[in-house]
Amino acid sequence: MEETQYHKYADAALEELLEYLEGLEDEYDIYPELESGVLSLTMADDRQYVINKHTPSKQIWVSSPYSGAGYYEYAEGVWQPKRVANSALGKNLREFIMAEVMENLDD
């Protein structure tokens, strides 16, 4: 994949996740922020996700306060897991973040 194409897909994925998380912000005590290719999400318990582009590998890297590190590569129109925690097996990036965040929200 060309680098410009990688940035296009990665930026779109991060923007989509930000939009989803911002939709939860009013109901739950979470704080998403996207800056320079790094999406950070601070949860109510002050734990923090860091989801960022890793251009040299053309991956998106995830650091989860609950399940650890994961790496995703773009394939077949979605960001597929390359190396992930057991809780993320079989889930693409969007599915994993949505499921794990919802599981750890305080209402």
N, CA, C and O atoms as CSV, one atom per row, in Angstrom:
chain,resi,resn,atom,element,x,y,z
A,1,MET,N,N,0.853,-1.170,0.000
A,1,MET,CA,C,0.000,0.000,0.000
A,1,MET,C,C,0.902,1.237,0.000
A,1,MET,O,O,1.888,1.309,0.733
A,2,GLU,N,N,0.540,2.193,-0.832
A,2,GLU,CA,C,1.267,3.460,-0.873
A,2,GLU,C,C,1.050,4.227,0.425
A,2,GLU,O,O,0.010,4.085,1.068
A,3,GLU,N,N,2.027,5.037,0.810
A,3,GLU,CA,C,1.935,5.777,2.068
A,3,GLU,C,C,0.754,6.748,2.081
A,3,GLU,O,O,0.095,6.903,3.109
A,4,THR,N,N,0.480,7.400,0.953
A,4,THR,CA,C,-0.656,8.336,0.918
A,4,THR,C,C,-1.972,7.602,1.122
A,4,THR,O,O,-2.875,8.107,1.789
A,5,GLN,N,N,-2.078,6.419,0.553
A,5,GLN,CA,C,-3.281,5.605,0.727
A,5,GLN,C,C,-3.407,5.148,2.187
A,5,GLN,O,O,-4.498,5.164,2.757
A,6,TYR,N,N,-2.294,4.747,2.776
A,6,TYR,CA,C,-2.285,4.357,4.185
A,6,TYR,C,C,-2.813,5.495,5.056
A,6,TYR,O,O,-3.683,5.278,5.899
A,7,HIS,N,N,-2.293,6.701,4.858
A,7,HIS,CA,C,-2.729,7.846,5.663
A,7,HIS,C,C,-4.221,8.121,5.470
A,7,HIS,O,O,-4.925,8.453,6.423
A,8,LYS,N,N,-4.691,7.983,4.248
A,8,LYS,CA,C,-6.119,8.202,3.970
A,8,LYS,C,C,-6.979,7.227,4.776
A,8,LYS,O,O,-7.937,7.638,5.430
A,9,TYR,N,N,-6.641,5.951,4.731
A,9,TYR,CA,C,-7.427,4.934,5.437
A,9,TYR,C,C,-7.274,5.049,6.958
A,9,TYR,O,O,-8.250,4.914,7.695
A,10,ALA,N,N,-6.061,5.294,7.416
A,10,ALA,CA,C,-5.823,5.395,8.857
A,10,ALA,C,C,-6.509,6.627,9.435
A,10,ALA,O,O,-7.132,6.553,10.495
A,11,ASP,N,N,-6.397,7.758,8.743
A,11,ASP,CA,C,-7.056,8.982,9.220
A,11,ASP,C,C,-8.568,8.797,9.275
A,11,ASP,O,O,-9.218,9.239,10.222
A,12,ALA,N,N,-9.123,8.145,8.264
A,12,ALA,CA,C,-10.573,7.903,8.242
A,12,ALA,C,C,-10.991,7.008,9.409
A,12,ALA,O,O,-12.028,7.246,10.028
A,13,ALA,N,N,-10.202,5.993,9.711
A,13,ALA,CA,C,-10.523,5.090,10.826
A,13,ALA,C,C,-10.472,5.827,12.156
A,13,ALA,O,O,-11.350,5.641,12.998
A,14,LEU,N,N,-9.465,6.655,12.354
A,14,LEU,CA,C,-9.345,7.408,13.604
A,14,LEU,C,C,-10.474,8.419,13.744
A,14,LEU,O,O,-11.011,8.603,14.836
A,15,GLU,N,N,-10.835,9.075,12.648
A,15,GLU,CA,C,-11.949,10.032,12.672
A,15,GLU,C,C,-13.264,9.327,13.006
A,15,GLU,O,O,-14.079,9.847,13.769
A,16,GLU,N,N,-13.464,8.142,12.430
A,16,GLU,CA,C,-14.684,7.372,12.700
A,16,GLU,C,C,-14.763,6.971,14.174
A,16,GLU,O,O,-15.822,7.069,14.794
A,17,LEU,N,N,-13.644,6.523,14.727
A,17,LEU,CA,C,-13.620,6.165,16.148
A,17,LEU,C,C,-13.868,7.389,17.022
A,17,LEU,O,O,-14.599,7.308,18.010
A,18,LEU,N,N,-13.262,8.524,16.665
A,18,LEU,CA,C,-13.472,9.755,17.425
A,18,LEU,C,C,-14.945,10.143,17.422
A,18,LEU,O,O,-15.499,10.499,18.462
A,19,GLU,N,N,-15.574,10.075,16.263
A,19,GLU,CA,C,-16.996,10.422,16.154
A,19,GLU,C,C,-17.851,9.517,17.046
A,19,GLU,O,O,-18.755,9.988,17.735
A,20,TYR,N,N,-17.558,8.226,17.025
A,20,TYR,CA,C,-18.286,7.277,17.870
A,20,TYR,C,C,-18.097,7.621,19.345
A,20,TYR,O,O,-19.067,7.670,20.102
A,21,LEU,N,N,-16.865,7.855,19.751
A,21,LEU,CA,C,-16.556,8.137,21.156
A,21,LEU,C,C,-17.129,9.476,21.604
A,21,LEU,O,O,-17.579,9.607,22.743
A,22,GLU,N,N,-17.117,10.463,20.725
A,22,GLU,CA,C,-17.722,11.757,21.063
A,22,GLU,C,C,-19.222,11.614,21.293
A,22,GLU,O,O,-19.806,12.367,22.073
A,23,GLY,N,N,-19.846,10.656,20.622
A,23,GLY,CA,C,-21.264,10.383,20.827
A,23,GLY,C,C,-21.563,9.828,22.211
A,23,GLY,O,O,-22.694,9.925,22.686
A,24,LEU,N,N,-20.567,9.250,22.858
A,24,LEU,CA,C,-20.728,8.702,24.209
A,24,LEU,C,C,-20.355,9.707,25.293
A,24,LEU,O,O,-20.669,9.512,26.468
A,25,GLU,N,N,-19.691,10.771,24.894
A,25,GLU,CA,C,-19.121,11.734,25.840
A,25,GLU,C,C,-20.164,12.374,26.750
A,25,GLU,O,O,-19.899,12.583,27.934
A,26,ASP,N,N,-21.347,12.690,26.218
A,26,ASP,CA,C,-22.382,13.340,27.020
A,26,ASP,C,C,-22.988,12.406,28.066
A,26,ASP,O,O,-23.373,12.837,29.153
A,27,GLU,N,N,-23.066,11.124,27.719
A,27,GLU,CA,C,-23.705,10.157,28.616
A,27,GLU,C,C,-22.736,9.556,29.639
A,27,GLU,O,O,-23.130,9.201,30.750
A,28,TYR,N,N,-21.477,9.451,29.249
A,28,TYR,CA,C,-20.476,8.816,30.109
A,28,TYR,C,C,-19.323,9.784,30.364
A,28,TYR,O,O,-19.126,10.743,29.618
A,29,ASP,N,N,-18.597,9.530,31.384
A,29,ASP,CA,C,-17.481,10.379,31.786
A,29,ASP,C,C,-16.211,9.942,31.053
A,29,ASP,O,O,-15.304,9.369,31.655
A,30,ILE,N,N,-16.157,10.221,29.738
A,30,ILE,CA,C,-14.989,9.880,28.931
A,30,ILE,C,C,-14.543,11.115,28.162
A,30,ILE,O,O,-15.320,12.042,27.937
A,31,TYR,N,N,-13.269,11.107,27.764
A,31,TYR,CA,C,-12.704,12.269,27.088
A,31,TYR,C,C,-11.857,11.836,25.892
A,31,TYR,O,O,-10.675,11.532,26.055
A,32,PRO,N,N,-12.447,11.803,24.683
A,32,PRO,CA,C,-11.675,11.463,23.492
A,32,PRO,C,C,-11.024,12.715,22.890
A,32,PRO,O,O,-11.576,13.812,22.965
A,33,GLU,N,N,-9.845,12.529,22.295
A,33,GLU,CA,C,-9.150,13.630,21.636
A,33,GLU,C,C,-8.290,13.057,20.514
A,33,GLU,O,O,-7.579,12.069,20.703
A,34,LEU,N,N,-8.363,13.688,19.351
A,34,LEU,CA,C,-7.554,13.275,18.202
A,34,LEU,C,C,-6.644,14.427,17.816
A,34,LEU,O,O,-7.102,15.536,17.541
A,35,GLU,N,N,-5.339,14.145,17.799
A,35,GLU,CA,C,-4.371,15.170,17.433
A,35,GLU,C,C,-3.167,14.526,16.762
A,35,GLU,O,O,-2.534,13.632,17.324
A,36,SER,N,N,-2.860,14.985,15.562
A,36,SER,CA,C,-1.665,14.536,14.828
A,36,SER,C,C,-1.579,13.019,14.689
A,36,SER,O,O,-0.515,12.433,14.890
A,37,GLY,N,N,-2.691,12.390,14.347
A,37,GLY,CA,C,-2.682,10.949,14.126
A,37,GLY,C,C,-2.688,10.107,15.383
A,37,GLY,O,O,-2.444,8.901,15.326
A,38,VAL,N,N,-2.966,10.735,16.526
A,38,VAL,CA,C,-3.030,10.004,17.796
A,38,VAL,C,C,-4.386,10.264,18.443
A,38,VAL,O,O,-4.726,11.403,18.766
A,39,LEU,N,N,-5.148,9.203,18.626
A,39,LEU,CA,C,-6.442,9.285,19.297
A,39,LEU,C,C,-6.245,8.810,20.729
A,39,LEU,O,O,-5.856,7.667,20.970
A,40,SER,N,N,-6.514,9.695,21.664
A,40,SER,CA,C,-6.437,9.294,23.069
A,40,SER,C,C,-7.835,9.336,23.659
A,40,SER,O,O,-8.651,10.188,23.309
A,41,LEU,N,N,-8.089,8.416,24.543
A,41,LEU,CA,C,-9.378,8.331,25.216
A,41,LEU,C,C,-9.119,8.100,26.690
A,41,LEU,O,O,-8.563,7.075,27.083
A,42,THR,N,N,-9.525,9.061,27.501
A,42,THR,CA,C,-9.406,8.917,28.944
A,42,THR,C,C,-10.750,8.465,29.485
A,42,THR,O,O,-11.776,9.106,29.259
A,43,MET,N,N,-10.729,7.354,30.201
A,43,MET,CA,C,-11.942,6.777,30.762
A,43,MET,C,C,-12.237,7.418,32.122
A,43,MET,O,O,-11.408,8.152,32.658
A,44,ALA,N,N,-13.407,7.141,32.669
A,44,ALA,CA,C,-13.832,7.710,33.953
A,44,ALA,C,C,-12.883,7.342,35.090
A,44,ALA,O,O,-12.726,8.107,36.041
A,45,ASP,N,N,-12.252,6.176,34.995
A,45,ASP,CA,C,-11.319,5.741,36.044
A,45,ASP,C,C,-9.893,6.247,35.795
A,45,ASP,O,O,-8.943,5.783,36.425
A,46,ASP,N,N,-9.755,7.207,34.868
A,46,ASP,CA,C,-8.479,7.830,34.486
A,46,ASP,C,C,-7.541,6.910,33.717
A,46,ASP,O,O,-6.397,7.281,33.455
A,47,ARG,N,N,-7.998,5.735,33.356
A,47,ARG,CA,C,-7.200,4.887,32.472
A,47,ARG,C,C,-7.302,5.468,31.063
A,47,ARG,O,O,-8.293,6.110,30.716
A,48,GLN,N,N,-6.266,5.235,30.259
A,48,GLN,CA,C,-6.237,5.881,28.952
A,48,GLN,C,C,-5.878,4.911,27.829
A,48,GLN,O,O,-4.938,4.122,27.931
A,49,TYR,N,N,-6.660,4.999,26.759
A,49,TYR,CA,C,-6.336,4.335,25.497
A,49,TYR,C,C,-5.477,5.290,24.683
A,49,TYR,O,O,-5.663,6.506,24.736
A,50,VAL,N,N,-4.538,4.734,23.932
A,50,VAL,CA,C,-3.816,5.494,22.926
A,50,VAL,C,C,-3.890,4.673,21.645
A,50,VAL,O,O,-3.444,3.527,21.597
A,51,ILE,N,N,-4.458,5.276,20.615
A,51,ILE,CA,C,-4.638,4.615,19.322
A,51,ILE,C,C,-3.943,5.506,18.306
A,51,ILE,O,O,-4.347,6.651,18.100
A,52,ASN,N,N,-2.899,4.986,17.670
A,52,ASN,CA,C,-2.121,5.854,16.797
A,52,ASN,C,C,-1.691,5.179,15.506
A,52,ASN,O,O,-1.611,3.955,15.395
A,53,LYS,N,N,-1.418,6.043,14.536
A,53,LYS,CA,C,-0.864,5.581,13.273
A,53,LYS,C,C,0.607,5.240,13.498
A,53,LYS,O,O,1.322,5.946,14.209
A,54,HIS,N,N,1.041,4.149,12.882
A,54,HIS,CA,C,2.461,3.796,12.878
A,54,HIS,C,C,2.861,3.654,11.414
A,54,HIS,O,O,2.766,2.581,10.818
A,55,THR,N,N,3.310,4.769,10.859
A,55,THR,CA,C,3.568,4.851,9.425
A,55,THR,C,C,4.611,3.854,8.926
A,55,THR,O,O,4.380,3.247,7.881
A,56,PRO,N,N,5.745,3.644,9.602
A,56,PRO,CA,C,6.735,2.702,9.058
A,56,PRO,C,C,6.167,1.302,8.787
A,56,PRO,O,O,6.544,0.657,7.809
A,57,SER,N,N,5.272,0.842,9.645
A,57,SER,CA,C,4.691,-0.497,9.457
A,57,SER,C,C,3.349,-0.449,8.735
A,57,SER,O,O,2.770,-1.487,8.412
A,58,LYS,N,N,2.854,0.775,8.481
A,58,LYS,CA,C,1.524,0.979,7.874
A,58,LYS,C,C,0.443,0.267,8.694
A,58,LYS,O,O,-0.436,-0.403,8.153
A,59,GLN,N,N,0.538,0.433,9.995
A,59,GLN,CA,C,-0.412,-0.162,10.929
A,59,GLN,C,C,-1.035,0.921,11.798
A,59,GLN,O,O,-0.577,2.064,11.831
A,60,ILE,N,N,-2.087,0.528,12.497
A,60,ILE,CA,C,-2.618,1.323,13.596
A,60,ILE,C,C,-2.320,0.528,14.853
A,60,ILE,O,O,-2.634,-0.658,14.953
A,61,TRP,N,N,-1.708,1.209,15.808
A,61,TRP,CA,C,-1.347,0.568,17.068
A,61,TRP,C,C,-2.311,1.007,18.150
A,61,TRP,O,O,-2.721,2.166,18.202
A,62,VAL,N,N,-2.668,0.077,19.007
A,62,VAL,CA,C,-3.593,0.351,20.105
A,62,VAL,C,C,-2.918,-0.027,21.421
A,62,VAL,O,O,-2.378,-1.123,21.572
A,63,SER,N,N,-2.964,0.897,22.354
A,63,SER,CA,C,-2.554,0.607,23.720
A,63,SER,C,C,-3.809,0.719,24.573
A,63,SER,O,O,-4.348,1.808,24.770
A,64,SER,N,N,-4.263,-0.419,25.073
A,64,SER,CA,C,-5.479,-0.466,25.881
A,64,SER,C,C,-5.118,-0.610,27.352
A,64,SER,O,O,-4.265,-1.426,27.702
A,65,PRO,N,N,-5.757,0.174,28.219
A,65,PRO,CA,C,-5.491,0.037,29.646
A,65,PRO,C,C,-6.069,-1.247,30.239
A,65,PRO,O,O,-5.775,-1.601,31.381
A,66,TYR,N,N,-6.885,-1.932,29.462
A,66,TYR,CA,C,-7.555,-3.136,29.952
A,66,TYR,C,C,-6.982,-4.415,29.351
A,66,TYR,O,O,-6.881,-5.430,30.040
A,67,SER,N,N,-6.606,-4.377,28.076
A,67,SER,CA,C,-6.159,-5.608,27.422
A,67,SER,C,C,-4.754,-5.537,26.839
A,67,SER,O,O,-4.277,-6.522,26.276
A,68,GLY,N,N,-4.087,-4.406,26.958
A,68,GLY,CA,C,-2.713,-4.312,26.474
A,68,GLY,C,C,-2.602,-3.790,25.053
A,68,GLY,O,O,-3.465,-3.055,24.573
A,69,ALA,N,N,-1.528,-4.183,24.394
A,69,ALA,CA,C,-1.203,-3.660,23.066
A,69,ALA,C,C,-1.792,-4.512,21.955
A,69,ALA,O,O,-1.975,-5.720,22.101
A,70,GLY,N,N,-2.083,-3.852,20.843
A,70,GLY,CA,C,-2.558,-4.539,19.655
A,70,GLY,C,C,-2.125,-3.781,18.412
A,70,GLY,O,O,-1.904,-2.571,18.454
A,71,TYR,N,N,-2.008,-4.505,17.307
A,71,TYR,CA,C,-1.590,-3.919,16.041
A,71,TYR,C,C,-2.584,-4.334,14.967
A,71,TYR,O,O,-3.012,-5.487,14.918
A,72,TYR,N,N,-2.946,-3.391,14.112
A,72,TYR,CA,C,-3.947,-3.643,13.080
A,72,TYR,C,C,-3.411,-3.221,11.721
A,72,TYR,O,O,-2.747,-2.193,11.592
A,73,GLU,N,N,-3.711,-4.034,10.703
A,73,GLU,CA,C,-3.323,-3.738,9.326
A,73,GLU,C,C,-4.571,-3.649,8.467
A,73,GLU,O,O,-5.558,-4.345,8.705
A,74,TYR,N,N,-4.516,-2.786,7.467
A,74,TYR,CA,C,-5.657,-2.585,6.586
A,74,TYR,C,C,-5.720,-3.713,5.559
A,74,TYR,O,O,-4.763,-3.947,4.821
A,75,ALA,N,N,-6.850,-4.404,5.519
A,75,ALA,CA,C,-7.056,-5.492,4.562
A,75,ALA,C,C,-8.548,-5.674,4.337
A,75,ALA,O,O,-9.342,-5.629,5.277
A,76,GLU,N,N,-8.912,-5.877,3.093
A,76,GLU,CA,C,-10.307,-6.145,2.736
A,76,GLU,C,C,-11.261,-5.072,3.258
A,76,GLU,O,O,-12.384,-5.370,3.665
A,77,GLY,N,N,-10.799,-3.816,3.242
A,77,GLY,CA,C,-11.666,-2.700,3.590
A,77,GLY,C,C,-11.802,-2.381,5.066
A,77,GLY,O,O,-12.537,-1.463,5.428
A,78,VAL,N,N,-11.109,-3.120,5.932
A,78,VAL,CA,C,-11.169,-2.855,7.377
A,78,VAL,C,C,-9.781,-3.052,7.996
A,78,VAL,O,O,-8.894,-3.655,7.393
A,79,TRP,N,N,-9.623,-2.535,9.196
A,79,TRP,CA,C,-8.376,-2.704,9.944
A,79,TRP,C,C,-8.450,-4.021,10.712
A,79,TRP,O,O,-9.149,-4.129,11.720
A,80,GLN,N,N,-7.718,-5.022,10.218
A,80,GLN,CA,C,-7.742,-6.381,10.761
A,80,GLN,C,C,-6.643,-6.563,11.810
A,80,GLN,O,O,-5.579,-5.955,11.700
A,81,PRO,N,N,-6.892,-7.400,12.832
A,81,PRO,CA,C,-5.877,-7.623,13.862
A,81,PRO,C,C,-4.648,-8.337,13.313
A,81,PRO,O,O,-4.755,-9.338,12.605
A,82,LYS,N,N,-3.494,-7.808,13.651
A,82,LYS,CA,C,-2.214,-8.439,13.313
A,82,LYS,C,C,-1.664,-9.136,14.560
A,82,LYS,O,O,-1.242,-10.291,14.507
A,83,ARG,N,N,-1.680,-8.411,15.677
A,83,ARG,CA,C,-1.306,-8.969,16.979
A,83,ARG,C,C,-2.179,-8.273,18.006
A,83,ARG,O,O,-2.131,-7.053,18.155
A,84,VAL,N,N,-2.978,-9.060,18.712
A,84,VAL,CA,C,-3.930,-8.474,19.657
A,84,VAL,C,C,-4.093,-9.367,20.882
A,84,VAL,O,O,-3.688,-10.529,20.886
A,85,ALA,N,N,-4.690,-8.798,21.911
A,85,ALA,CA,C,-5.025,-9.558,23.116
A,85,ALA,C,C,-6.145,-10.544,22.798
A,85,ALA,O,O,-6.860,-10.373,21.811
A,86,ASN,N,N,-6.297,-11.554,23.612
A,86,ASN,CA,C,-7.341,-12.558,23.399
A,86,ASN,C,C,-8.722,-11.941,23.266
A,86,ASN,O,O,-9.548,-12.434,22.499
A,87,SER,N,N,-8.985,-10.864,24.006
A,87,SER,CA,C,-10.308,-10.236,23.960
A,87,SER,C,C,-10.608,-9.607,22.610
A,87,SER,O,O,-11.764,-9.307,22.310
A,88,ALA,N,N,-9.581,-9.405,21.790
A,88,ALA,CA,C,-9.781,-8.770,20.492
A,88,ALA,C,C,-9.754,-9.762,19.335
A,88,ALA,O,O,-9.989,-9.374,18.190
A,89,LEU,N,N,-9.476,-11.019,19.606
A,89,LEU,CA,C,-9.387,-12.003,18.530
A,89,LEU,C,C,-10.683,-12.039,17.730
A,89,LEU,O,O,-11.777,-12.078,18.295
A,90,GLY,N,N,-10.545,-12.027,16.419
A,90,GLY,CA,C,-11.707,-12.096,15.551
A,90,GLY,C,C,-12.440,-10.782,15.374
A,90,GLY,O,O,-13.466,-10.742,14.695
A,91,LYS,N,N,-11.939,-9.702,15.967
A,91,LYS,CA,C,-12.602,-8.402,15.855
A,91,LYS,C,C,-11.698,-7.428,15.114
A,91,LYS,O,O,-10.496,-7.359,15.372
A,92,ASN,N,N,-12.291,-6.673,14.187
A,92,ASN,CA,C,-11.506,-5.625,13.560
A,92,ASN,C,C,-11.358,-4.460,14.536
A,92,ASN,O,O,-11.949,-4.479,15.617
A,93,LEU,N,N,-10.586,-3.461,14.169
A,93,LEU,CA,C,-10.282,-2.352,15.072
A,93,LEU,C,C,-11.536,-1.687,15.610
A,93,LEU,O,O,-11.658,-1.477,16.817
A,94,ARG,N,N,-12.453,-1.359,14.743
A,94,ARG,CA,C,-13.686,-0.675,15.148
A,94,ARG,C,C,-14.489,-1.532,16.134
A,94,ARG,O,O,-14.924,-1.047,17.179
A,95,GLU,N,N,-14.678,-2.803,15.791
A,95,GLU,CA,C,-15.446,-3.710,16.656
A,95,GLU,C,C,-14.796,-3.859,18.031
A,95,GLU,O,O,-15.477,-3.858,19.056
A,96,PHE,N,N,-13.477,-3.985,18.034
A,96,PHE,CA,C,-12.768,-4.159,19.300
A,96,PHE,C,C,-12.910,-2.934,20.197
A,96,PHE,O,O,-13.259,-3.058,21.371
A,97,ILE,N,N,-12.639,-1.752,19.647
A,97,ILE,CA,C,-12.713,-0.533,20.461
A,97,ILE,C,C,-14.135,-0.328,20.969
A,97,ILE,O,O,-14.334,-0.034,22.148
A,98,MET,N,N,-15.112,-0.479,20.102
A,98,MET,CA,C,-16.502,-0.280,20.517
A,98,MET,C,C,-16.877,-1.250,21.638
A,98,MET,O,O,-17.481,-0.843,22.631
A,99,ALA,N,N,-16.529,-2.512,21.490
A,99,ALA,CA,C,-16.901,-3.522,22.487
A,99,ALA,C,C,-16.171,-3.299,23.809
A,99,ALA,O,O,-16.788,-3.337,24.873
A,100,GLU,N,N,-14.865,-3.068,23.746
A,100,GLU,CA,C,-14.111,-2.939,24.991
A,100,GLU,C,C,-14.458,-1.649,25.734
A,100,GLU,O,O,-14.559,-1.654,26.960
A,101,VAL,N,N,-14.639,-0.561,25.016
A,101,VAL,CA,C,-15.016,0.696,25.675
A,101,VAL,C,C,-16.378,0.539,26.347
A,101,VAL,O,O,-16.545,0.920,27.506
A,102,MET,N,N,-17.344,-0.015,25.632
A,102,MET,CA,C,-18.683,-0.191,26.213
A,102,MET,C,C,-18.628,-1.084,27.457
A,102,MET,O,O,-19.334,-0.837,28.435
A,103,GLU,N,N,-17.804,-2.099,27.415
A,103,GLU,CA,C,-17.669,-3.023,28.542
A,103,GLU,C,C,-17.091,-2.335,29.785
A,103,GLU,O,O,-17.346,-2.769,30.909
A,104,ASN,N,N,-16.325,-1.279,29.588
A,104,ASN,CA,C,-15.635,-0.633,30.702
A,104,ASN,C,C,-16.166,0.749,31.054
A,104,ASN,O,O,-15.521,1.493,31.793
A,105,LEU,N,N,-17.335,1.098,30.532
A,105,LEU,CA,C,-17.950,2.381,30.879
A,105,LEU,C,C,-18.630,2.298,32.234
A,105,LEU,O,O,-19.220,1.277,32.586
A,106,ASP,N,N,-18.541,3.361,32.973
A,106,ASP,CA,C,-19.288,3.481,34.234
A,106,ASP,C,C,-20.549,4.269,33.944
A,106,ASP,O,O,-20.478,5.367,33.392
A,107,ASP,N,N,-21.720,3.718,34.314
A,107,ASP,CA,C,-22.917,4.529,34.109
A,107,ASP,C,C,-23.475,5.053,35.388
A,107,ASP,O,O,-24.486,5.756,35.379
